[in-house]
Amino acid sequence: MTFVKQLADYRLTTAEILYHMPDHPGLLQTYVWQDLDLAPRFPELTRFLEFWQRELDGRLHSVKVASQRLIQPAEIRLAGLAVTLH
C-alpha cells in the first residue's frame, strides 16, 4: 500500500508540533508526527490535528511541516572519464 501511495504522489511528511502542556500551560512540549501525505493540502496531517484538538488536552501552539517526495526521476550524470583495464 505504501508504494501505491507513493506512485499517487504521496510524500513523506514530517510535522513538528508544539503544544502547551495540560498541567503547565506556560510550558511547551514537542511532538513529531510523520506519515505519507499529499502536499500542499496535507489531508492526513489535517485529520490528525483535528483529532488532537477534539480529543487531547494540550492546546496547539504551532506546527512546522516538511515534505519530501520519495520517488523521483532518476538523476543522470555524464562520465568525465572512461577507463578500460584488461
Distance bins in CASP14 RR format, pairs under 12 A and 6 or more apart:
PFRMAT RR
TARGET T0000
AUTHOR 0000-0000-0000
RMODE 2
METHOD distances of the structure
MODEL  1
1 7 0 0 0 0 0 1 0 0 0 0 0
1 8 0 0 0 0 0 1 0 0 0 0 0
1 10 0 0 0 0 0 1 0 0 0 0 0
1 36 0 0 0 0 1 0 0 0 0 0 0
2 8 0 0 0 0 0 1 0 0 0 0 0
2 10 0 0 0 0 1 0 0 0 0 0 0
2 11 0 0 0 0 0 1 0 0 0 0 0
2 12 0 0 0 0 0 1 0 0 0 0 0
2 35 0 0 0 0 0 1 0 0 0 0 0
2 36 1 0 0 1 0 0 0 0 0 0 0
2 70 0 0 0 0 1 0 0 0 0 0 0
2 71 0 0 0 0 0 1 0 0 0 0 0
3 10 0 0 0 0 1 0 0 0 0 0 0
3 36 0 0 0 0 0 1 0 0 0 0 0
3 70 0 0 0 0 1 0 0 0 0 0 0
3 71 0 0 0 0 1 0 0 0 0 0 0
4 10 0 0 0 0 1 0 0 0 0 0 0
4 36 0 0 0 0 0 1 0 0 0 0 0
4 71 0 0 0 0 0 1 0 0 0 0 0
5 11 0 0 0 0 1 0 0 0 0 0 0
5 12 0 0 0 0 0 1 0 0 0 0 0
5 13 0 0 0 0 0 1 0 0 0 0 0
5 35 0 0 0 0 1 0 0 0 0 0 0
5 36 1 0 1 0 0 0 0 0 0 0 0
5 37 0 0 0 0 1 0 0 0 0 0 0
5 38 0 0 0 0 1 0 0 0 0 0 0
5 44 0 0 0 0 1 0 0 0 0 0 0
5 69 0 0 0 0 0 1 0 0 0 0 0
5 70 0 0 0 0 1 0 0 0 0 0 0
5 71 0 0 0 0 0 1 0 0 0 0 0
6 12 0 0 0 0 1 0 0 0 0 0 0
6 36 1 0 0 1 0 0 0 0 0 0 0
6 37 0 0 0 0 0 1 0 0 0 0 0
6 38 0 0 0 0 0 1 0 0 0 0 0
6 68 0 0 0 0 0 1 0 0 0 0 0
6 69 0 0 0 0 1 0 0 0 0 0 0
6 70 1 0 1 0 0 0 0 0 0 0 0
6 71 1 0 1 0 0 0 0 0 0 0 0
6 72 0 0 0 0 0 1 0 0 0 0 0
7 36 0 0 0 0 0 1 0 0 0 0 0
7 69 0 0 0 0 0 1 0 0 0 0 0
7 70 0 0 0 0 0 1 0 0 0 0 0
7 71 1 0 0 1 0 0 0 0 0 0 0
8 36 0 0 0 0 1 0 0 0 0 0 0
8 37 0 0 0 0 0 1 0 0 0 0 0
8 38 1 0 0 1 0 0 0 0 0 0 0
8 69 0 0 0 0 0 1 0 0 0 0 0
8 70 0 0 0 0 0 1 0 0 0 0 0
8 71 0 0 0 0 0 1 0 0 0 0 0
9 36 0 0 0 0 0 1 0 0 0 0 0
9 37 0 0 0 0 0 1 0 0 0 0 0
9 38 1 0 0 1 0 0 0 0 0 0 0
9 39 0 0 0 0 1 0 0 0 0 0 0
9 40 0 0 0 0 0 1 0 0 0 0 0
9 41 0 0 0 0 0 1 0 0 0 0 0
9 67 0 0 0 0 0 1 0 0 0 0 0
9 69 1 0 0 1 0 0 0 0 0 0 0
9 70 0 0 0 0 0 1 0 0 0 0 0
9 71 0 0 0 0 1 0 0 0 0 0 0
9 72 0 0 0 0 0 1 0 0 0 0 0
10 35 0 0 0 0 1 0 0 0 0 0 0
10 36 1 0 1 0 0 0 0 0 0 0 0
10 37 1 0 0 1 0 0 0 0 0 0 0
10 38 1 0 1 0 0 0 0 0 0 0 0
10 39 0 0 0 0 1 0 0 0 0 0 0
10 41 0 0 0 0 0 1 0 0 0 0 0
10 42 0 0 0 0 0 1 0 0 0 0 0
10 43 0 0 0 0 0 1 0 0 0 0 0
10 44 0 0 0 0 1 0 0 0 0 0 0
10 45 0 0 0 0 0 1 0 0 0 0 0
10 67 0 0 0 0 1 0 0 0 0 0 0
10 68 0 0 0 0 0 1 0 0 0 0 0
10 69 0 0 0 0 1 0 0 0 0 0 0
10 70 0 0 0 0 1 0 0 0 0 0 0
10 71 0 0 0 0 1 0 0 0 0 0 0
11 34 0 0 0 0 0 1 0 0 0 0 0
11 35 0 0 0 0 1 0 0 0 0 0 0
11 36 1 0 0 1 0 0 0 0 0 0 0
11 37 1 0 0 1 0 0 0 0 0 0 0
11 38 1 0 0 1 0 0 0 0 0 0 0
11 39 1 0 1 0 0 0 0 0 0 0 0
11 40 0 0 0 0 0 1 0 0 0 0 0
11 41 0 0 0 0 0 1 0 0 0 0 0
11 42 0 0 0 0 1 0 0 0 0 0 0
11 44 0 0 0 0 0 1 0 0 0 0 0
11 45 0 0 0 0 0 1 0 0 0 0 0
11 65 0 0 0 0 0 1 0 0 0 0 0
11 66 0 0 0 0 1 0 0 0 0 0 0
11 67 1 0 1 0 0 0 0 0 0 0 0
11 68 1 0 1 0 0 0 0 0 0 0 0
11 69 1 0 1 0 0 0 0 0 0 0 0
11 70 1 0 0 1 0 0 0 0 0 0 0
11 71 0 0 0 0 1 0 0 0 0 0 0
11 72 0 0 0 0 0 1 0 0 0 0 0
12 33 0 0 0 0 0 1 0 0 0 0 0
12 34 1 0 0 1 0 0 0 0 0 0 0
12 35 0 0 0 0 1 0 0 0 0 0 0
12 36 1 0 0 1 0 0 0 0 0 0 0
12 37 0 0 0 0 1 0 0 0 0 0 0
12 38 0 0 0 0 0 1 0 0 0 0 0
12 39 0 0 0 0 0 1 0 0 0 0 0
12 44 0 0 0 0 0 1 0 0 0 0 0
12 45 0 0 0 0 0 1 0 0 0 0 0
12 65 0 0 0 0 0 1 0 0 0 0 0
12 66 0 0 0 0 1 0 0 0 0 0 0
12 67 1 0 0 1 0 0 0 0 0 0 0
12 68 1 0 1 0 0 0 0 0 0 0 0
12 69 1 0 0 1 0 0 0 0 0 0 0
12 70 1 0 1 0 0 0 0 0 0 0 0
12 71 0 0 0 0 0 1 0 0 0 0 0
12 72 0 0 0 0 0 1 0 0 0 0 0
13 32 0 0 0 0 0 1 0 0 0 0 0
13 33 0 0 0 0 1 0 0 0 0 0 0
13 34 1 0 0 1 0 0 0 0 0 0 0
13 35 1 0 0 1 0 0 0 0 0 0 0
13 36 1 0 0 1 0 0 0 0 0 0 0
13 37 1 1 0 0 0 0 0 0 0 0 0
13 38 0 0 0 0 1 0 0 0 0 0 0
13 39 1 0 0 1 0 0 0 0 0 0 0
13 40 0 0 0 0 0 1 0 0 0 0 0
13 41 0 0 0 0 0 1 0 0 0 0 0
13 42 1 0 0 1 0 0 0 0 0 0 0
13 43 0 0 0 0 0 1 0 0 0 0 0
13 44 1 0 0 1 0 0 0 0 0 0 0
13 45 1 0 0 1 0 0 0 0 0 0 0
13 46 0 0 0 0 0 1 0 0 0 0 0
13 48 0 0 0 0 0 1 0 0 0 0 0
13 63 0 0 0 0 0 1 0 0 0 0 0
13 64 0 0 0 0 0 1 0 0 0 0 0
13 65 1 0 0 1 0 0 0 0 0 0 0
13 66 1 0 0 1 0 0 0 0 0 0 0
13 67 1 0 1 0 0 0 0 0 0 0 0
13 68 0 0 0 0 1 0 0 0 0 0 0
13 69 0 0 0 0 0 1 0 0 0 0 0
13 70 0 0 0 0 0 1 0 0 0 0 0
14 31 0 0 0 0 0 1 0 0 0 0 0
14 32 1 0 0 1 0 0 0 0 0 0 0
14 33 1 0 0 1 0 0 0 0 0 0 0
14 34 1 0 1 0 0 0 0 0 0 0 0
14 35 0 0 0 0 1 0 0 0 0 0 0
14 36 0 0 0 0 0 1 0 0 0 0 0
14 37 0 0 0 0 1 0 0 0 0 0 0
14 39 0 0 0 0 0 1 0 0 0 0 0
14 42 0 0 0 0 0 1 0 0 0 0 0
14 44 0 0 0 0 0 1 0 0 0 0 0
14 45 0 0 0 0 1 0 0 0 0 0 0
14 63 0 0 0 0 0 1 0 0 0 0 0
14 64 0 0 0 0 1 0 0 0 0 0 0
14 65 1 0 0 1 0 0 0 0 0 0 0
14 66 1 0 1 0 0 0 0 0 0 0 0
14 67 1 0 0 1 0 0 0 0 0 0 0
14 68 0 0 0 0 1 0 0 0 0 0 0
15 30 0 0 0 0 0 1 0 0 0 0 0
15 31 0 0 0 0 1 0 0 0 0 0 0
15 32 1 0 0 1 0 0 0 0 0 0 0
15 33 1 0 1 0 0 0 0 0 0 0 0
15 34 1 0 0 1 0 0 0 0 0 0 0
15 35 0 0 0 0 1 0 0 0 0 0 0
15 37 0 0 0 0 1 0 0 0 0 0 0
15 39 0 0 0 0 0 1 0 0 0 0 0
15 42 0 0 0 0 1 0 0 0 0 0 0
15 44 0 0 0 0 1 0 0 0 0 0 0
15 45 1 0 1 0 0 0 0 0 0 0 0
15 46 0 0 0 0 0 1 0 0 0 0 0
15 48 0 0 0 0 1 0 0 0 0 0 0
15 49 0 0 0 0 1 0 0 0 0 0 0
15 52 0 0 0 0 0 1 0 0 0 0 0
15 60 0 0 0 0 0 1 0 0 0 0 0
15 62 0 0 0 0 0 1 0 0 0 0 0
15 63 1 0 1 0 0 0 0 0 0 0 0
15 64 1 0 0 1 0 0 0 0 0 0 0
15 65 1 0 1 0 0 0 0 0 0 0 0
15 66 1 0 0 1 0 0 0 0 0 0 0
15 67 0 0 0 0 1 0 0 0 0 0 0
16 28 0 0 0 0 0 1 0 0 0 0 0
16 29 0 0 0 0 0 1 0 0 0 0 0
16 30 1 0 0 1 0 0 0 0 0 0 0
16 31 1 0 0 1 0 0 0 0 0 0 0
16 32 1 0 1 0 0 0 0 0 0 0 0
16 33 0 0 0 0 1 0 0 0 0 0 0
16 34 0 0 0 0 0 1 0 0 0 0 0
16 45 0 0 0 0 0 1 0 0 0 0 0
16 60 0 0 0 0 0 1 0 0 0 0 0
16 61 0 0 0 0 0 1 0 0 0 0 0
16 62 0 0 0 0 1 0 0 0 0 0 0
16 63 1 0 0 1 0 0 0 0 0 0 0
16 64 1 0 1 0 0 0 0 0 0 0 0
16 65 0 0 0 0 1 0 0 0 0 0 0
16 66 0 0 0 0 1 0 0 0 0 0 0
17 28 0 0 0 0 0 1 0 0 0 0 0
17 29 0 0 0 0 1 0 0 0 0 0 0
17 30 1 0 0 1 0 0 0 0 0 0 0
17 31 1 0 1 0 0 0 0 0 0 0 0
17 32 1 0 0 1 0 0 0 0 0 0 0
17 33 1 0 0 1 0 0 0 0 0 0 0
17 34 0 0 0 0 0 1 0 0 0 0 0
17 45 0 0 0 0 1 0 0 0 0 0 0
17 48 0 0 0 0 1 0 0 0 0 0 0
17 49 1 0 0 1 0 0 0 0 0 0 0
17 52 1 0 0 1 0 0 0 0 0 0 0
17 53 0 0 0 0 0 1 0 0 0 0 0
17 56 0 0 0 0 0 1 0 0 0 0 0
17 58 0 0 0 0 0 1 0 0 0 0 0
17 59 0 0 0 0 0 1 0 0 0 0 0
17 60 1 0 0 1 0 0 0 0 0 0 0
17 61 0 0 0 0 1 0 0 0 0 0 0
17 62 1 0 0 1 0 0 0 0 0 0 0
17 63 1 0 1 0 0 0 0 0 0 0 0
17 64 0 0 0 0 1 0 0 0 0 0 0
17 65 0 0 0 0 1 0 0 0 0 0 0
18 26 0 0 0 0 0 1 0 0 0 0 0
18 27 0 0 0 0 0 1 0 0 0 0 0
18 28 1 0 1 0 0 0 0 0 0 0 0
18 29 1 0 0 1 0 0 0 0 0 0 0
18 30 1 0 1 0 0 0 0 0 0 0 0
18 31 0 0 0 0 1 0 0 0 0 0 0
18 32 0 0 0 0 0 1 0 0 0 0 0
18 33 0 0 0 0 0 1 0 0 0 0 0
18 52 0 0 0 0 0 1 0 0 0 0 0
18 58 0 0 0 0 0 1 0 0 0 0 0
18 59 0 0 0 0 0 1 0 0 0 0 0
18 60 1 0 0 1 0 0 0 0 0 0 0
18 61 1 0 1 0 0 0 0 0 0 0 0
18 62 1 0 1 0 0 0 0 0 0 0 0
18 63 1 0 0 1 0 0 0 0 0 0 0
18 64 0 0 0 0 1 0 0 0 0 0 0
19 25 0 0 0 0 1 0 0 0 0 0 0
19 26 0 0 0 0 0 1 0 0 0 0 0
19 27 0 0 0 0 1 0 0 0 0 0 0
19 28 1 0 0 1 0 0 0 0 0 0 0
19 29 1 0 1 0 0 0 0 0 0 0 0
19 30 0 0 0 0 1 0 0 0 0 0 0
19 31 1 0 0 1 0 0 0 0 0 0 0
19 32 0 0 0 0 0 1 0 0 0 0 0
19 33 0 0 0 0 0 1 0 0 0 0 0
19 49 0 0 0 0 0 1 0 0 0 0 0
19 52 1 0 0 1 0 0 0 0 0 0 0
19 53 0 0 0 0 0 1 0 0 0 0 0
19 56 0 0 0 0 1 0 0 0 0 0 0
19 57 0 0 0 0 1 0 0 0 0 0 0
19 58 1 0 1 0 0 0 0 0 0 0 0
19 59 1 0 0 1 0 0 0 0 0 0 0
19 60 1 0 1 0 0 0 0 0 0 0 0
19 61 1 0 1 0 0 0 0 0 0 0 0
19 62 0 0 0 0 1 0 0 0 0 0 0
19 63 0 0 0 0 1 0 0 0 0 0 0
20 26 1 0 0 1 0 0 0 0 0 0 0
20 27 1 0 0 1 0 0 0 0 0 0 0
20 28 1 0 0 1 0 0 0 0 0 0 0
20 29 1 0 0 1 0 0 0 0 0 0 0
20 30 0 0 0 0 0 1 0 0 0 0 0
20 31 0 0 0 0 0 1 0 0 0 0 0
20 56 0 0 0 0 0 1 0 0 0 0 0
20 57 0 0 0 0 1 0 0 0 0 0 0
20 58 1 0 1 0 0 0 0 0 0 0 0
20 59 1 0 1 0 0 0 0 0 0 0 0
20 60 1 0 0 1 0 0 0 0 0 0 0
20 61 1 0 1 0 0 0 0 0 0 0 0
20 62 0 0 0 0 0 1 0 0 0 0 0
21 27 1 0 1 0 0 0 0 0 0 0 0
21 28 1 0 0 1 0 0 0 0 0 0 0
21 29 1 0 1 0 0 0 0 0 0 0 0
21 30 0 0 0 0 0 1 0 0 0 0 0
21 31 0 0 0 0 0 1 0 0 0 0 0
21 56 0 0 0 0 0 1 0 0 0 0 0
21 57 0 0 0 0 1 0 0 0 0 0 0
21 58 1 0 0 1 0 0 0 0 0 0 0
21 59 0 0 0 0 1 0 0 0 0 0 0
21 61 0 0 0 0 0 1 0 0 0 0 0
22 29 0 0 0 0 1 0 0 0 0 0 0
22 56 0 0 0 0 1 0 0 0 0 0 0
22 57 1 1 0 0 0 0 0 0 0 0 0
22 58 1 0 1 0 0 0 0 0 0 0 0
22 59 0 0 0 0 1 0 0 0 0 0 0
23 29 0 0 0 0 0 1 0 0 0 0 0
23 57 0 0 0 0 1 0 0 0 0 0 0
23 58 0 0 0 0 1 0 0 0 0 0 0
24 57 0 0 0 0 0 1 0 0 0 0 0
24 58 0 0 0 0 0 1 0 0 0 0 0
24 59 0 0 0 0 0 1 0 0 0 0 0
25 57 0 0 0 0 0 1 0 0 0 0 0
25 58 0 0 0 0 1 0 0 0 0 0 0
25 59 1 0 0 1 0 0 0 0 0 0 0
25 61 0 0 0 0 0 1 0 0 0 0 0
26 58 0 0 0 0 0 1 0 0 0 0 0
26 59 0 0 0 0 0 1 0 0 0 0 0
26 61 0 0 0 0 1 0 0 0 0 0 0
27 58 0 0 0 0 0 1 0 0 0 0 0
27 59 0 0 0 0 0 1 0 0 0 0 0
27 61 0 0 0 0 0 1 0 0 0 0 0
28 58 0 0 0 0 0 1 0 0 0 0 0
28 59 0 0 0 0 0 1 0 0 0 0 0
28 60 0 0 0 0 0 1 0 0 0 0 0
28 61 1 0 1 0 0 0 0 0 0 0 0
28 62 0 0 0 0 1 0 0 0 0 0 0
29 56 0 0 0 0 0 1 0 0 0 0 0
29 57 0 0 0 0 0 1 0 0 0 0 0
29 58 0 0 0 0 1 0 0 0 0 0 0
29 59 0 0 0 0 0 1 0 0 0 0 0
29 60 0 0 0 0 0 1 0 0 0 0 0
29 61 0 0 0 0 1 0 0 0 0 0 0
30 60 0 0 0 0 0 1 0 0 0 0 0
30 61 0 0 0 0 1 0 0 0 0 0 0
30 62 0 0 0 0 0 1 0 0 0 0 0
30 63 0 0 0 0 0 1 0 0 0 0 0
30 64 0 0 0 0 0 1 0 0 0 0 0
31 48 0 0 0 0 0 1 0 0 0 0 0
31 49 0 0 0 0 0 1 0 0 0 0 0
31 52 0 0 0 0 1 0 0 0 0 0 0
31 56 0 0 0 0 1 0 0 0 0 0 0
31 58 0 0 0 0 1 0 0 0 0 0 0
31 60 0 0 0 0 1 0 0 0 0 0 0
31 61 0 0 0 0 0 1 0 0 0 0 0
31 62 0 0 0 0 0 1 0 0 0 0 0
31 63 0 0 0 0 1 0 0 0 0 0 0
31 64 0 0 0 0 0 1 0 0 0 0 0
32 48 0 0 0 0 0 1 0 0 0 0 0
32 63 0 0 0 0 0 1 0 0 0 0 0
32 64 0 0 0 0 1 0 0 0 0 0 0
32 65 0 0 0 0 0 1 0 0 0 0 0
32 66 0 0 0 0 0 1 0 0 0 0 0
33 42 0 0 0 0 0 1 0 0 0 0 0
33 44 0 0 0 0 1 0 0 0 0 0 0
33 45 1 0 0 1 0 0 0 0 0 0 0
33 46 0 0 0 0 0 1 0 0 0 0 0
33 47 0 0 0 0 0 1 0 0 0 0 0
33 48 1 0 0 1 0 0 0 0 0 0 0
33 49 0 0 0 0 1 0 0 0 0 0 0
33 51 0 0 0 0 0 1 0 0 0 0 0
33 52 0 0 0 0 1 0 0 0 0 0 0
33 60 0 0 0 0 0 1 0 0 0 0 0
33 63 0 0 0 0 1 0 0 0 0 0 0
33 64 0 0 0 0 0 1 0 0 0 0 0
33 65 0 0 0 0 1 0 0 0 0 0 0
33 66 0 0 0 0 0 1 0 0 0 0 0
34 44 0 0 0 0 0 1 0 0 0 0 0
34 45 0 0 0 0 1 0 0 0 0 0 0
34 48 0 0 0 0 0 1 0 0 0 0 0
34 65 0 0 0 0 0 1 0 0 0 0 0
34 66 0 0 0 0 1 0 0 0 0 0 0
34 67 0 0 0 0 0 1 0 0 0 0 0
34 68 0 0 0 0 0 1 0 0 0 0 0
35 42 0 0 0 0 1 0 0 0 0 0 0
35 43 0 0 0 0 0 1 0 0 0 0 0
35 44 1 0 1 0 0 0 0 0 0 0 0
35 45 1 0 0 1 0 0 0 0 0 0 0
35 46 0 0 0 0 0 1 0 0 0 0 0
35 47 0 0 0 0 1 0 0 0 0 0 0
35 48 1 0 0 1 0 0 0 0 0 0 0
35 65 0 0 0 0 0 1 0 0 0 0 0
35 67 0 0 0 0 0 1 0 0 0 0 0
36 42 0 0 0 0 0 1 0 0 0 0 0
36 43 0 0 0 0 0 1 0 0 0 0 0
36 44 1 0 0 1 0 0 0 0 0 0 0
36 45 0 0 0 0 0 1 0 0 0 0 0
36 67 0 0 0 0 1 0 0 0 0 0 0
36 68 0 0 0 0 0 1 0 0 0 0 0
36 69 0 0 0 0 0 1 0 0 0 0 0
36 70 0 0 0 0 1 0 0 0 0 0 0
36 71 0 0 0 0 0 1 0 0 0 0 0
37 43 1 0 0 1 0 0 0 0 0 0 0
37 44 1 0 1 0 0 0 0 0 0 0 0
37 45 1 0 1 0 0 0 0 0 0 0 0
37 46 0 0 0 0 1 0 0 0 0 0 0
37 47 0 0 0 0 1 0 0 0 0 0 0
37 48 0 0 0 0 1 0 0 0 0 0 0
37 49 0 0 0 0 0 1 0 0 0 0 0
37 65 0 0 0 0 1 0 0 0 0 0 0
37 66 0 0 0 0 0 1 0 0 0 0 0
37 67 1 0 0 1 0 0 0 0 0 0 0
37 68 0 0 0 0 0 1 0 0 0 0 0
37 69 0 0 0 0 0 1 0 0 0 0 0
37 70 0 0 0 0 0 1 0 0 0 0 0
38 44 1 0 0 1 0 0 0 0 0 0 0
38 45 0 0 0 0 1 0 0 0 0 0 0
38 46 0 0 0 0 0 1 0 0 0 0 0
38 47 0 0 0 0 0 1 0 0 0 0 0
38 67 0 0 0 0 1 0 0 0 0 0 0
38 69 0 0 0 0 0 1 0 0 0 0 0
39 45 0 0 0 0 1 0 0 0 0 0 0
39 46 0 0 0 0 0 1 0 0 0 0 0
39 65 0 0 0 0 1 0 0 0 0 0 0
39 66 0 0 0 0 1 0 0 0 0 0 0
39 67 1 0 1 0 0 0 0 0 0 0 0
39 68 0 0 0 0 1 0 0 0 0 0 0
39 69 0 0 0 0 1 0 0 0 0 0 0
40 46 0 0 0 0 0 1 0 0 0 0 0
40 65 0 0 0 0 1 0 0 0 0 0 0
40 67 0 0 0 0 1 0 0 0 0 0 0
41 47 0 0 0 0 0 1 0 0 0 0 0
41 65 0 0 0 0 0 1 0 0 0 0 0
41 67 0 0 0 0 0 1 0 0 0 0 0
42 48 0 0 0 0 1 0 0 0 0 0 0
42 49 0 0 0 0 1 0 0 0 0 0 0
42 50 0 0 0 0 0 1 0 0 0 0 0
42 63 0 0 0 0 1 0 0 0 0 0 0
42 65 1 0 0 1 0 0 0 0 0 0 0
42 66 0 0 0 0 0 1 0 0 0 0 0
42 67 1 0 0 1 0 0 0 0 0 0 0
43 49 0 0 0 0 0 1 0 0 0 0 0
43 50 0 0 0 0 0 1 0 0 0 0 0
44 50 0 0 0 0 0 1 0 0 0 0 0
44 51 0 0 0 0 0 1 0 0 0 0 0
44 65 0 0 0 0 0 1 0 0 0 0 0
44 67 0 0 0 0 0 1 0 0 0 0 0
45 51 0 0 0 0 0 1 0 0 0 0 0
45 52 0 0 0 0 0 1 0 0 0 0 0
45 63 1 0 0 1 0 0 0 0 0 0 0
45 64 0 0 0 0 0 1 0 0 0 0 0
45 65 1 0 0 1 0 0 0 0 0 0 0
45 66 0 0 0 0 0 1 0 0 0 0 0
45 67 0 0 0 0 1 0 0 0 0 0 0
46 52 0 0 0 0 0 1 0 0 0 0 0
46 53 0 0 0 0 0 1 0 0 0 0 0
46 63 0 0 0 0 0 1 0 0 0 0 0
46 65 0 0 0 0 0 1 0 0 0 0 0
47 53 0 0 0 0 0 1 0 0 0 0 0
47 54 0 0 0 0 0 1 0 0 0 0 0
48 54 0 0 0 0 0 1 0 0 0 0 0
48 55 0 0 0 0 0 1 0 0 0 0 0
48 56 0 0 0 0 0 1 0 0 0 0 0
48 60 0 0 0 0 0 1 0 0 0 0 0
48 63 0 0 0 0 0 1 0 0 0 0 0
48 65 0 0 0 0 0 1 0 0 0 0 0
49 55 0 0 0 0 0 1 0 0 0 0 0
49 56 0 0 0 0 0 1 0 0 0 0 0
49 59 0 0 0 0 0 1 0 0 0 0 0
49 60 1 0 0 1 0 0 0 0 0 0 0
49 62 0 0 0 0 0 1 0 0 0 0 0
49 63 1 0 0 1 0 0 0 0 0 0 0
49 65 0 0 0 0 0 1 0 0 0 0 0
50 56 0 0 0 0 0 1 0 0 0 0 0
50 60 0 0 0 0 0 1 0 0 0 0 0
51 60 0 0 0 0 0 1 0 0 0 0 0
52 58 1 0 0 1 0 0 0 0 0 0 0
52 59 0 0 0 0 1 0 0 0 0 0 0
52 60 1 0 0 1 0 0 0 0 0 0 0
52 61 0 0 0 0 0 1 0 0 0 0 0
52 63 0 0 0 0 1 0 0 0 0 0 0
53 59 0 0 0 0 1 0 0 0 0 0 0
53 60 1 0 0 1 0 0 0 0 0 0 0
53 63 0 0 0 0 0 1 0 0 0 0 0
54 60 0 0 0 0 0 1 0 0 0 0 0
END
